[in-house]
């Protein structure tokens, strides 16, 4: 038999829960009333504008674009991104060009877009070729 636990509390804690009986119909009516109130408040803020974008939204978008995305900065960023992409593709071409012929053709056929992908695939292909070569060497030694 397990020993009884002693508690340091003098009086036990009792939870008191006050419940009210609400029918499903009453609950649904309260939900509907809240939704109706929320929709009315939303309609009041729109001022009768049925379109999804009001003139103030367009003005705000224009101001935000002018402030945080000036055209000259966007053009600089686009040019920088283009240069990075071109440099990356040049690096991949140089890396793949230095691979052995069998691996080179396999990596070129995959048309990889990042240097990391090219390195991973080339490494994987080279590992497979080395394993295949080692297995052939082991078989030829066994025959002798």
Secondary structure, DSSP 8 states (H G I E B T S, - for coil): -------S-SS------------HHHHHHHHHHHHHHHHHHHHHHHTT--SSS-HHHHHHHHHHHHHHS-HHHHHHHHHHHHHHHHHHHHHHHHHHHTS-HHHHHHHHHHT--SHHHHHHHHHHHHHHHHHHHHHHHHHHHHH-
